[in-house]
Every structure is written in structure tokens, then in C-alpha cells.
Amino acid sequence: MRLAWLCVCILLAGCTESAVRTDEATNAPLPADSYLAVADDSRVYRIDPQRSVILVRTGRSGPAARLGHDHAIASESIAGFVEIHDDPNRSRADVAFAIRELIVDKPEYRDQLQLDTTPSESDIAGTYTNMLKVVPPDPHPWITINATIAEPGTLAVAVTLTGRTVNYVVPATIDGDRERATVRGSTTIRHTDFGLSPFSAVGGLLRVSDELDVRFDITAERVSP
């Protein structure tokens, strides 16, 4: 049985249900109204899903690790907003993406991560199936993100997954001009941060590593006043 798994612990999220409302355009739980009604000293951008990706590498471990694969799990359907304020301490971002829409082992992402094995189509299908079993989309179908600037070059990030919120400090590069904003960075999170047990097989001889390496490259376009 090949390494089939779970990888949904992807980065960044926040916003409790009482604090958000549904964005009608995407059905994602985002505080859209608070972004579209900001003051003149802020610039607001809407995330462009065609130019944004969150990419996670899941590793393998255990005595039988050579029998499995590392996997590339990605979200290409990211919704959200970025606000860049004249006061950096008031800048923020909210992001959401659906668990069901995660992509497993797209060749270009495996190439980016320089993964050194070639999973079969059945391996990839099994990975996706087990992911949904370990982190079922119901009753929490979305992974959400809230980020603020902790200090220059660093984000304070709250990640909400399966109803549990975990806080991280994440190195990141944030740029914005009159037309667009970009947010890029990487970090490591763990399954156990969210009370999740990494997938295992062969009596535990083959396991997914607890650590998940996360990269994010977000592009957002300016929202017209």
C-alpha cells in the first residue's frame, strides 16, 4: 500500500464562525464586508486564484519509508483579501480554500519540490481518498486564514482546520503597489498541532512524517474604490 494520506494541514487560517460571513461570489467564509468598506488610508486587494497557490510537501518515515512516496498537495482555488494599511500594524489578510478542491501530485508541483519518486495514478487517487477520510470536509469544509504583520518580514498567522485554530509566526515577503499585492513565504507545521495522527500503513512501518513543509505564493489585484 503506497503512502496515501491526509495533507490538509495547509497553512494559515483564522476567523471564527461568529466573526465571518459568506462571500456570495465564492461561498468561502470570508469577512468581505470589512474589506470592502475600509478607510482611505488602506489599499484593498482581492486574491487572484489563477496566480496564487499554497503548496505542501508531505514526507514519509518509518522502517519501510522506501516503499512509499513524498507527496505534493496544493490549493489552486484560494479566495480572500489583503489589506495594506499606512500603519503596518493594521495590515491584514484573510484566506480560505476548500478541502475537497485540494490537488494531489500535480507533476509541476512535484517538480518544484524536487520529489524523487513517481507515484502511480492509483497511488495518487489513494492519497486523495485517505486525505478526505482523515480530514473529512464535513462539518468543516474550509481551511481558513487570518494573517497580520507581527514585525517587518514576519506574519502572525492563525490557521483553522477541522474547527481547531493554531497560531504560527511565519517569515514572509509582502509587497504592494497601486495595482497588486504579493505575499510569499514558507514554514513548517505539524499534524499533531491540530490533534491529527499522520497516516500509517504496514503496521506502522510506513508513516507520513508529522511535519508538513508549506509554501505560499499569493497574488491579489487591487479592488476598485
Wavefront OBJ file of the C-alpha trace (Angstrom):
o trace
v 0.000 0.000 0.000
v 1.532 3.246 -1.103
v 1.701 6.329 1.037
v -1.800 7.623 0.792
v -2.699 10.356 3.024
v -4.010 13.296 4.688
v -2.342 16.519 3.940
v -4.795 19.055 4.681
v -2.955 20.801 7.433
v -2.003 23.527 4.995
v -1.177 26.880 6.206
v -2.675 29.841 7.649
v -6.215 30.447 8.712
v -8.416 32.077 11.189
v -11.727 33.833 11.688
v -14.200 32.095 13.939
v -17.642 31.360 12.546
v -19.225 34.150 14.581
v -16.854 36.690 13.016
v -17.282 35.892 9.320
v -19.917 35.950 6.682
v -20.101 34.093 3.401
v -18.734 35.806 0.322
v -21.536 35.215 -2.189
v -19.134 35.098 -5.129
v -17.066 32.187 -3.811
v -19.136 30.697 -0.981
v -15.983 30.930 1.122
v -16.228 32.076 4.756
v -14.619 35.499 4.459
v -15.248 38.852 6.180
v -15.745 40.503 2.786
v -17.744 43.488 4.038
v -14.978 44.599 6.397
v -12.531 44.726 3.481
v -14.819 46.485 1.029
v -15.618 49.274 3.481
v -12.124 50.311 4.603
v -10.920 53.889 5.043
v -8.901 55.899 2.539
v -5.615 55.129 4.314
v -5.784 51.474 3.202
v -5.453 49.632 -0.081
v -7.575 46.511 -0.531
v -6.779 43.654 -2.903
v -8.751 40.548 -3.855
v -6.758 37.318 -4.217
v -6.413 36.068 -7.793
v -6.762 32.242 -7.609
v -5.233 31.813 -11.063
v -1.978 33.376 -9.850
v -1.903 32.056 -6.299
v -1.012 28.694 -4.799
v -0.459 27.098 -1.408
v 1.808 24.068 -1.743
v 2.512 21.442 0.910
v 5.076 18.676 0.915
v 4.290 15.559 2.950
v 7.281 13.362 3.751
v 7.474 9.654 4.552
v 9.095 7.966 7.518
v 9.379 4.618 9.280
v 11.448 1.474 8.561
v 9.546 0.904 5.281
v 9.759 4.516 4.077
v 11.433 3.452 0.822
v 8.179 1.722 -0.179
v 6.225 4.959 -0.157
v 6.260 8.417 -1.696
v 6.550 12.002 -0.619
v 3.544 13.925 -1.929
v 2.765 17.423 -3.215
v -0.618 18.752 -2.087
v -1.778 22.101 -3.476
v -4.646 24.537 -3.442
v -5.230 26.486 -6.642
v -8.693 27.714 -5.584
v -7.773 30.313 -2.993
v -10.260 33.052 -2.110
v -9.581 36.036 0.076
v -8.489 39.613 0.591
v -5.350 41.536 1.506
v -5.383 44.973 3.121
v -2.231 47.080 3.208
v -2.613 49.961 5.641
v -0.486 53.070 6.068
v 0.089 51.737 9.581
v 1.684 48.294 9.012
v 0.251 47.049 12.305
v -3.222 47.371 10.785
v -2.432 45.459 7.592
v -4.061 42.023 7.330
v -5.156 39.176 5.083
v -7.954 36.609 5.171
v -7.770 33.484 3.031
v -9.964 30.420 2.550
v -9.753 27.287 0.405
v -11.840 24.141 0.222
v -10.579 20.746 1.392
v -12.325 18.930 -1.474
v -10.515 21.069 -4.053
v -7.006 20.187 -2.915
v -4.862 18.782 -5.733
v -2.594 15.773 -5.193
v 0.719 15.289 -7.011
v 0.295 17.570 -9.992
v 3.515 16.981 -11.987
v 4.622 20.617 -11.984
v 4.364 20.763 -8.202
v 6.271 17.513 -7.762
v 8.955 19.040 -9.976
v 9.026 22.251 -7.920
v 9.518 20.238 -4.740
v 12.104 18.003 -6.453
v 10.367 14.814 -5.331
v 12.378 11.782 -6.386
v 9.746 9.069 -6.893
v 6.897 8.599 -9.380
v 3.578 7.605 -7.787
v 1.090 5.767 -9.971
v -2.407 7.043 -10.701
v -3.764 4.633 -8.093
v -1.223 5.924 -5.542
v -2.406 9.479 -6.184
v -6.086 8.531 -6.019
v -5.454 6.684 -2.756
v -3.686 9.700 -1.298
v -6.658 11.921 -2.057
v -9.169 9.380 -0.694
v -7.272 8.903 2.565
v -6.881 12.653 2.927
v -10.654 13.083 2.936
v -11.065 10.200 5.378
v -8.610 11.660 7.875
v -9.815 15.247 7.450
v -13.445 14.934 6.291
v -14.871 18.047 4.611
v -17.975 17.896 6.795
v -18.759 19.725 9.005
v -15.717 21.957 8.341
v -15.240 22.083 4.550
v -12.886 25.070 4.520
v -9.371 25.789 5.679
v -9.278 29.483 6.534
v -6.539 32.012 7.138
v -6.087 35.183 9.095
v -2.723 36.942 8.978
v -1.383 40.184 10.393
v 2.103 41.673 10.479
v 3.932 40.644 13.647
v 7.061 42.618 12.748
v 8.831 43.519 9.494
v 9.215 40.365 7.402
v 7.077 38.250 9.732
v 3.384 37.346 9.808
v 1.300 36.329 12.793
v -0.908 33.632 11.315
v -3.932 31.821 12.724
v -4.748 28.537 10.963
v -8.169 26.963 11.410
v -8.595 23.337 10.364
v -11.381 20.951 11.375
v -12.618 23.509 13.866
v -9.283 23.969 15.659
v -7.230 27.169 15.429
v -3.437 27.160 15.822
v -1.206 30.250 15.804
v 2.126 30.494 13.974
v 4.811 33.102 13.326
v 5.787 32.868 9.666
v 8.604 34.588 7.724
v 7.121 36.269 4.649
v 7.717 38.888 1.983
v 4.867 41.358 1.446
v 4.794 43.842 -1.441
v 2.036 46.096 -2.701
v 1.585 48.899 -5.198
v -1.402 50.621 -6.776
v -2.287 47.569 -8.871
v -1.468 44.399 -6.941
v -0.075 42.860 -3.785
v 2.021 39.729 -3.301
v 2.611 37.655 -0.189
v 5.233 34.896 -0.311
v 6.819 32.687 2.290
v 7.294 29.222 3.731
v 7.079 27.462 7.068
v 6.677 24.062 8.727
v 3.580 22.933 10.602
v 2.662 19.581 12.154
v -0.284 17.217 12.034
v -0.199 16.957 15.794
v -0.661 20.723 16.121
v -4.272 20.047 15.126
v -4.686 16.802 17.041
v -4.315 14.755 13.845
v -2.470 11.450 13.538
v -0.318 11.085 10.401
v -1.386 8.262 8.094
v 0.417 4.955 8.599
v 0.438 1.554 6.887
v 2.059 -1.852 7.192
v 1.541 -1.909 10.933
v 3.165 1.490 11.329
v 6.313 0.550 9.404
v 5.394 3.122 6.753
v 4.246 6.516 8.006
v 3.695 10.065 6.888
v 6.005 12.431 8.741
v 4.435 14.643 11.369
v 5.988 17.723 9.751
v 4.410 19.413 6.737
v 6.507 21.844 4.705
v 4.328 24.673 3.408
v 4.992 27.260 0.706
v 2.639 30.051 -0.297
v 2.710 32.452 -3.212
v -0.297 34.769 -3.183
v -1.099 37.457 -5.744
v -4.002 39.828 -5.191
v -5.415 42.502 -7.508
v -6.441 45.950 -6.303
v -10.161 46.347 -5.640
v -11.523 49.473 -7.312
v -12.854 52.108 -4.890
l 1 2 3 4 5 6 7 8 9 10 11 12 13 14 15 16 17 18 19 20 21 22 23 24 25 26 27 28 29 30 31 32 33 34 35 36 37 38 39 40 41 42 43 44 45 46 47 48 49 50 51 52 53 54 55 56 57 58 59 60 61 62 63 64 65 66 67 68 69 70 71 72 73 74 75 76 77 78 79 80 81 82 83 84 85 86 87 88 89 90 91 92 93 94 95 96 97 98 99 100 101 102 103 104 105 106 107 108 109 110 111 112 113 114 115 116 117 118 119 120 121 122 123 124 125 126 127 128 129 130 131 132 133 134 135 136 137 138 139 140 141 142 143 144 145 146 147 148 149 150 151 152 153 154 155 156 157 158 159 160 161 162 163 164 165 166 167 168 169 170 171 172 173 174 175 176 177 178 179 180 181 182 183 184 185 186 187 188 189 190 191 192 193 194 195 196 197 198 199 200 201 202 203 204 205 206 207 208 209 210 211 212 213 214 215 216 217 218 219 220 221 222 223 224 225
